[in-house]
Structures are given as structure tokens and as C-alpha cells.
């Protein structure tokens, strides 16, 4: 009985950790793409205009 209880708790904690890691990765990707666009824009201003 206690073994099933531990498995249920561990599964919930594991699912929360995976969700947190996934959301963190998505935020970092969004931030990095924004910085890449800014870098491209700065380089265009420097060398084209």
C-alpha cells in the first residue's frame, strides 16, 4: 500500500518538474530569438545604411 502511494507522489513531482523545465526552455528560446533579431537589425543599420 505504501509503495503505490510513493509511486503516485513521485509521478506528480516528476510531471511538475518536466512542465517547469519545458516552460523554462520555451522562455529562453523566445528570449534568444528576440536577441538574434536585434543583432541582425543592428548589423543592418551598421553596414547597409
TARA-V209696 format. One record per residue. RES is the residue in one letter. NEAR is the number of other C-alpha atoms within 10 Angstrom. Layout:
RES & NEAR
RES & NEAR
This chain:
X & 5
X & 7
X & 7
X & 9
X & 10
X & 10
X & 11
X & 12
X & 10
X & 12
X & 12
X & 11
X & 12
X & 12
X & 11
X & 12
X & 12
X & 12
X & 12
X & 11
X & 12
X & 11
X & 12
X & 12
X & 12
X & 11
X & 11
X & 11
X & 12
X & 11
X & 11
X & 12
X & 11
X & 11
X & 12
X & 11
X & 11
X & 12
X & 12
X & 11
X & 11
X & 12
X & 12
X & 11
X & 10
X & 9
X & 7
X & 7
X & 6
